[in-house]
Amino acid sequence: MRIFVTGATGFIGRALILELARCGHRVTAWVRDESRARTILGTDVALASLSGHSGIREQIAQTDAVINLGGEPVFAGRWNADRKRRIRTSRVDLTRELVEAIAAANPRPRVLISASAIGFYGGCGDRIVEDDGPPGDDFLAGVCRAWEAEANRARTLGVRVFIPRVGIVFGAHGGALPKMVTPARFGAGGPLGSGRQYVPWIHLDDMVEMIVRALDDSRYEGAMIAAAPNPVTNRDLAKAIGRAIHRPSFMPVPAIALRLMLGESAAMLLDGQRVHPHRLEQAGFVWRYSTIESALTDLLRPR
């Protein structure tokens, strides 16, 4: 397939690009810095540094699928008005631009895979959340609602739309896990706040496999929880990391300290979602890493 990708140099994007190339797909990555992207992605990927509606439309008219992973990192310190604006516009405005280009393209791609996030549901305590659960009412939930609404406009154009609501993606060399492991190696691992909040997680390999399957499997349509079927509490996650690296994991981080340090964004660490990916199960997806123990054994083994 010919595939157009945004967010290709991000944590998920880099792993996905490698797998798409391995599978023989022809990939064009929409990037801001071609020199940096070439260093990260290698020579097997076509790069497009586009500005203006016509250039994007021409690229999309030459593709069979669009994968939209772009977006400003949500966890990079305290949120202020400018950061919140960039978090929102980098997702909502970019997705709107892509769908407008799809509408103008001839021919149109067959499928749009546009990421969203588990943050759609807001903080849910310990109740089990299914795919069709109601949205939350905090900042990130509002971003996700608007983000998904823009992607879903492509459905009226005859394009299949798959929206994975992505949990916390664990990988060996990026994302959240190394930030958790580093303090744990120095004996400072432990639960955040009460530790009772659930962590909706997924192994990077499973996340990539899900996207690749969704390219040509019509069962992947609409919004689906993209997380492992066995979420764990933050306390149990800290213990599992400690066991995996043979370090203690009992030193808690008080919730008040996180709120003082991170402000509003601390809610991402202190609120949780106990999700059940029912629609992915119905689509026949099989996780390689369905438990946190199996995921950490793979990711934290000596390489």
FENTACOR-V60716 format. One record per backbone hydrogen bond with DSSP energy under -1.0 kcal/mol. NH is the residue of the N-H (numbers start at 1). CO is the residue of the C=O. If there is no record, write none. Layout:
nh:NH co:CO
nh:NH co:CO
This chain:
nh:3 co:26
nh:4 co:65
nh:5 co:28
nh:6 co:67
nh:10 co:7
nh:14 co:10
nh:15 co:11
nh:16 co:12
nh:17 co:13
nh:18 co:14
nh:19 co:15
nh:20 co:16
nh:21 co:17
nh:22 co:18
nh:23 co:19
nh:24 co:21
nh:25 co:20
nh:26 co:1
nh:28 co:3
nh:29 co:46
nh:30 co:5
nh:31 co:48
nh:37 co:33
nh:38 co:34
nh:39 co:35
nh:40 co:36
nh:41 co:37
nh:42 co:38
nh:46 co:27
nh:48 co:29
nh:56 co:52
nh:57 co:53
nh:58 co:54
nh:59 co:55
nh:60 co:56
nh:61 co:57
nh:62 co:59
nh:63 co:60
nh:64 co:2
nh:65 co:2
nh:66 co:111
nh:67 co:4
nh:68 co:113
nh:69 co:6
nh:84 co:80
nh:85 co:81
nh:86 co:82
nh:87 co:83
nh:88 co:84
nh:89 co:85
nh:90 co:86
nh:91 co:88
nh:92 co:88
nh:94 co:89
nh:95 co:91
nh:96 co:92
nh:97 co:93
nh:98 co:94
nh:99 co:95
nh:100 co:96
nh:101 co:97
nh:102 co:98
nh:103 co:99
nh:104 co:100
nh:105 co:101
nh:110 co:64
nh:111 co:64
nh:112 co:160
nh:113 co:66
nh:114 co:162
nh:115 co:68
nh:116 co:164
nh:118 co:166
nh:120 co:117
nh:121 co:118
nh:122 co:119
nh:124 co:272
nh:127 co:124
nh:129 co:274
nh:133 co:130
nh:136 co:120
nh:142 co:138
nh:143 co:139
nh:144 co:140
nh:145 co:141
nh:146 co:142
nh:147 co:143
nh:148 co:144
nh:149 co:145
nh:150 co:146
nh:151 co:147
nh:152 co:148
nh:154 co:151
nh:155 co:152
nh:157 co:154
nh:158 co:155
nh:159 co:154
nh:160 co:110
nh:162 co:112
nh:163 co:222
nh:165 co:224
nh:166 co:116
nh:166 co:164
nh:167 co:226
nh:168 co:200
nh:170 co:202
nh:180 co:176
nh:181 co:177
nh:182 co:178
nh:184 co:180
nh:185 co:181
nh:187 co:184
nh:188 co:183
nh:193 co:253
nh:195 co:192
nh:199 co:232
nh:202 co:168
nh:204 co:170
nh:207 co:203
nh:208 co:204
nh:209 co:205
nh:210 co:206
nh:211 co:207
nh:212 co:208
nh:213 co:209
nh:214 co:210
nh:220 co:217
nh:221 co:219
nh:222 co:161
nh:224 co:163
nh:226 co:165
nh:228 co:201
nh:232 co:199
nh:234 co:197
nh:235 co:195
nh:237 co:233
nh:238 co:234
nh:239 co:235
nh:240 co:236
nh:241 co:237
nh:242 co:238
nh:243 co:239
nh:244 co:240
nh:245 co:241
nh:247 co:242
nh:251 co:189
nh:253 co:191
nh:258 co:254
nh:259 co:255
nh:260 co:256
nh:261 co:257
nh:262 co:258
nh:263 co:259
nh:265 co:262
nh:266 co:263
nh:267 co:264
nh:268 co:265
nh:269 co:266
nh:270 co:266
nh:271 co:267
nh:273 co:198
nh:275 co:273
nh:276 co:129
nh:278 co:276
nh:281 co:277
nh:282 co:278
nh:283 co:279
nh:284 co:281
nh:285 co:280
nh:295 co:291
nh:296 co:292
nh:297 co:293
nh:298 co:294
nh:299 co:295
nh:300 co:296
